[in-house]
Amino acid sequence: MVPFTTLRAFNQSELRPLASYRGRVDERAASVFASDSLVDRLVRALAARRAIAVKEVAESFEFFGRTRRRLRAPRMVDLGAGHGLAGILFAVFEPVVAEVLLVDRRQPACHRAVLAAAVAVAPWIADKVRYFEMSLRAAEADPPAVDAVLAVHNCGKRTDRAIAIAIAQEARLAAMPCCYGHTTPPGLAALERALGARTATDIDRTYRLLGAGYEVDWAFIPEAITPMNRILVACPRGRPESSGPGARRQAAAA
């Protein structure tokens, strides 16, 4: 059983099933996340605004906790960002992060509540986060210059577009795929039969990243949040944390 490492209160047996709850996080979170830590204060701020579902809060925090040390970089993009909490967490907790771009076809109304909650407890992020309404297809055609790409539950081939954007930018990547219908390449039919579409597809994605010069690891968030809990974490071989197109752009402008 994969433990919670960021929202550790959910390791309690009576609370663990609530991590997948799709109702809005609300004032009941105050008694569970009651400390003065920045994590707990942010959860309470989200609850005060009933910003997003409990599941989305748990998913974003645990994704961040599994990827922060390998993904943090000066300029980051959250693809298929939706409410944007996963990307916002990097701006809140990682001083090295100077800019977070949130990209999705449409900005959902809940994003404003999420950002307001984050700014309330971490005012230093007010100028770090920007939202762009853009399809992943458009982003792939004209990728932003970034040092790191995150993609949380980009359905099906959208995960592959996120991988292509990361490779094109030689950027770090953390992708938690979902919706595996028609994602397995034809040549991997034997693997699909033996291991299932999810594992076969992610093996193919792993080898694609290895072939592009990345070191790749698999990480997992707790299955109590979602059964689609695998994260592909990929870093260009030999790339210092401060390098990459986004960092180079900032250095040239300085």
DRENFI-475012 format. One record per residue (C-alpha): residue in three letters; residue number from 1; x, y, z. Coordinates in steps of 0.5 Angstrom, whole numbers. Layout:
<recs>
REC  mardren  loza      X      Y      Z
REC      ALA   NUM      X      Y      Z
...
</recs>
This chain:
<recs>
REC  mardren  loza      X      Y      Z
REC      MET     1      0      0      0
REC      VAL     2      3      7     -2
REC      PRO     3      3     12      4
REC      PHE     4      1     19      4
REC      THR     5      8     23      4
REC      THR     6      5     30      4
REC      LEU     7     -2     30      7
REC      ARG     8      0     25     12
REC      ALA     9     -7     25     16
REC      PHE    10    -10     21     10
REC      ASN    11     -5     15     13
REC      GLN    12    -10     14     18
REC      SER    13    -15      8     17
REC      GLU    14    -21     12     18
REC      LEU    15    -19     18     13
REC      ARG    16    -16     14      8
REC      PRO    17    -22     13      4
REC      LEU    18    -24     20      4
REC      ALA    19    -18     22     -1
REC      SER    20    -22     20     -7
REC      TYR    21    -28     24     -5
REC      ARG    22    -31     28    -10
REC      GLY    23    -34     33     -6
REC      ARG    24    -31     40     -5
REC      VAL    25    -26     40      1
REC      ASP    26    -30     44      6
REC      GLU    27    -29     47     13
REC      ARG    28    -29     40     16
REC      ALA    29    -21     40     13
REC      ALA    30    -20     45     19
REC      SER    31    -20     40     24
REC      VAL    32    -15     35     20
REC      PHE    33    -10     40     18
REC      ALA    34    -10     44     24
REC      SER    35     -2     46     25
REC      ASP    36      1     52     23
REC      SER    37      5     49     17
REC      LEU    38      5     52     10
REC      VAL    39      2     45      8
REC      ASP    40     -4     45     13
REC      ARG    41     -5     53     12
REC      LEU    42     -6     52      4
REC      VAL    43    -11     46      5
REC      ARG    44    -15     50     10
REC      ALA    45    -15     56      5
REC      LEU    46    -17     52      0
REC      ALA    47    -23     49      4
REC      ALA    48    -25     56      6
REC      ARG    49    -26     57     -1
REC      ARG    50    -29     50     -3
REC      ALA    51    -24     51     -8
REC      ILE    52    -24     44    -11
REC      ALA    53    -26     37    -10
REC      VAL    54    -22     33     -4
REC      LYS    55    -19     28     -9
REC      GLU    56    -16     34    -13
REC      VAL    57    -13     37     -7
REC      ALA    58    -10     30     -5
REC      GLU    59     -8     28    -12
REC      SER    60     -4     35    -13
REC      PHE    61     -1     35     -6
REC      GLU    62      2     28     -7
REC      PHE    63      4     29    -14
REC      PHE    64      8     35    -12
REC      GLY    65     11     31     -6
REC      ARG    66     13     25    -11
REC      THR    67     16     30    -16
REC      ARG    68     19     36    -13
REC      ARG    69     26     35    -12
REC      ARG    70     27     32    -19
REC      LEU    71     22     37    -23
REC      ARG    72     23     44    -19
REC      ALA    73     26     49    -24
REC      PRO    74     26     56    -26
REC      ARG    75     21     56    -31
REC      MET    76     16     50    -31
REC      VAL    77      9     49    -35
REC      ASP    78      3     45    -32
REC      LEU    79      0     42    -39
REC      GLY    80     -8     40    -38
REC      ALA    81     -7     44    -32
REC      GLY    82    -15     45    -30
REC      HIS    83    -15     48    -24
REC      GLY    84     -8     49    -24
REC      LEU    85     -6     47    -16
REC      ALA    86     -1     42    -18
REC      GLY    87      3     47    -22
REC      ILE    88      2     52    -16
REC      LEU    89      5     48    -11
REC      PHE    90     12     49    -14
REC      ALA    91     11     56    -14
REC      VAL    92      9     56     -7
REC      PHE    93     14     51     -4
REC      GLU    94     20     52     -9
REC      PRO    95     24     58     -8
REC      VAL    96     28     56    -15
REC      VAL    97     21     57    -19
REC      ALA    98     21     63    -22
REC      GLU    99     15     62    -27
REC      VAL   100      9     57    -27
REC      LEU   101      5     57    -34
REC      LEU   102     -1     54    -33
REC      VAL   103     -4     51    -40
REC      ASP   104    -11     48    -42
REC      ARG   105    -16     49    -47
REC      ARG   106    -20     53    -42
REC      GLN   107    -19     56    -35
REC      PRO   108    -24     53    -31
REC      ALA   109    -28     58    -26
REC      CYS   110    -25     54    -20
REC      HIS   111    -18     56    -22
REC      ARG   112    -19     63    -19
REC      ALA   113    -21     60    -12
REC      VAL   114    -15     56    -12
REC      LEU   115    -10     61    -14
REC      ALA   116    -13     66     -9
REC      ALA   117    -12     61     -3
REC      ALA   118     -5     60     -5
REC      VAL   119     -4     67     -6
REC      ALA   120     -7     68      1
REC      VAL   121     -2     64      5
REC      ALA   122      4     65      0
REC      PRO   123      3     72     -3
REC      TRP   124     10     71     -6
REC      ILE   125      7     67    -12
REC      ALA   126      2     73    -14
REC      ASP   127      7     75    -20
REC      LYS   128     10     68    -21
REC      VAL   129      3     64    -24
REC      ARG   130      0     65    -31
REC      TYR   131     -6     62    -34
REC      PHE   132     -6     61    -42
REC      GLU   133    -12     58    -46
REC      MET   134     -9     54    -51
REC      SER   135    -10     46    -53
REC      LEU   136     -4     41    -52
REC      ARG   137     -4     41    -60
REC      ALA   138     -2     48    -61
REC      ALA   139      3     48    -55
REC      GLU   140      6     42    -58
REC      ALA   141      6     46    -65
REC      ASP   142     10     52    -61
REC      PRO   143     12     49    -55
REC      PRO   144     14     54    -49
REC      ALA   145     21     55    -47
REC      VAL   146     21     52    -40
REC      ASP   147     26     47    -36
REC      ALA   148     20     43    -33
REC      VAL   149     14     40    -36
REC      LEU   150      8     37    -31
REC      ALA   151      2     33    -34
REC      VAL   152     -3     31    -29
REC      HIS   153     -8     26    -32
REC      ASN   154     -7     28    -39
REC      CYS   155    -12     23    -42
REC      GLY   156     -9     18    -47
REC      LYS   157     -5     21    -53
REC      ARG   158     -5     28    -49
REC      THR   159      0     25    -45
REC      ASP   160      4     23    -51
REC      ARG   161      4     31    -53
REC      ALA   162      7     33    -46
REC      ILE   163     12     28    -47
REC      ALA   164     14     31    -54
REC      ILE   165     14     38    -51
REC      ALA   166     19     36    -46
REC      ILE   167     23     32    -51
REC      ALA   168     23     38    -56
REC      GLN   169     25     43    -50
REC      GLU   170     30     38    -47
REC      ALA   171     26     39    -40
REC      ARG   172     25     35    -34
REC      LEU   173     18     31    -34
REC      ALA   174     13     29    -29
REC      ALA   175      7     26    -33
REC      MET   176      2     22    -29
REC      PRO   177     -2     18    -35
REC      CYS   178    -10     16    -35
REC      CYS   179    -15     14    -40
REC      TYR   180    -10      9    -44
REC      GLY   181    -15      7    -50
REC      HIS   182    -12      6    -56
REC      THR   183     -5      8    -53
REC      THR   184     -1      2    -54
REC      PRO   185      3      2    -61
REC      PRO   186      1     -4    -65
REC      GLY   187      8     -7    -64
REC      LEU   188      7     -8    -57
REC      ALA   189      1    -12    -58
REC      ALA   190      4    -18    -54
REC      LEU   191      6    -14    -48
REC      GLU   192     -1    -11    -48
REC      ARG   193     -4    -18    -48
REC      ALA   194      1    -20    -42
REC      LEU   195      1    -14    -38
REC      GLY   196     -5    -10    -40
REC      ALA   197     -5     -3    -44
REC      ARG   198     -3      1    -38
REC      THR   199      3     -2    -37
REC      ALA   200      5     -4    -44
REC      THR   201      4      4    -46
REC      ASP   202      8      7    -40
REC      ILE   203     14      2    -42
REC      ASP   204     14      4    -49
REC      ARG   205     14     12    -46
REC      THR   206     19     10    -42
REC      TYR   207     24      7    -48
REC      ARG   208     22     13    -52
REC      LEU   209     25     18    -46
REC      LEU   210     31     13    -46
REC      GLY   211     32     14    -53
REC      ALA   212     31     21    -53
REC      GLY   213     37     22    -47
REC      TYR   214     33     22    -41
REC      GLU   215     34     18    -34
REC      VAL   216     27     15    -33
REC      ASP   217     24     13    -26
REC      TRP   218     17     11    -24
REC      ALA   219     14     13    -18
REC      PHE   220      7     12    -15
REC      ILE   221      2     16    -11
REC      PRO   222     -3     13     -6
REC      GLU   223     -8      8    -10
REC      ALA   224    -13     11     -5
REC      ILE   225    -14     17     -9
REC      THR   226    -14     14    -16
REC      PRO   227    -12      7    -19
REC      MET   228     -9     11    -25
REC      ASN   229     -3     13    -20
REC      ARG   230      3     12    -24
REC      ILE   231      8     18    -25
REC      LEU   232     13     18    -30
REC      VAL   233     19     22    -28
REC      ALA   234     24     24    -33
REC      CYS   235     31     28    -33
REC      PRO   236     36     29    -39
REC      ARG   237     42     26    -37
REC      GLY   238     47     30    -34
REC      ARG   239     43     36    -34
REC      PRO   240     44     41    -28
REC      GLU   241     38     43    -25
REC      SER   242     39     51    -27
REC      SER   243     40     49    -34
REC      GLY   244     35     48    -40
REC      PRO   245     32     53    -45
REC      GLY   246     28     57    -39
REC      ALA   247     34     58    -35
REC      ARG   248     38     60    -41
REC      ARG   249     33     65    -43
REC      GLN   250     33     68    -36
REC      ALA   251     41     69    -36
REC      ALA   252     41     72    -43
REC      ALA   253     36     77    -41
REC      ALA   254     39     79    -34
</recs>
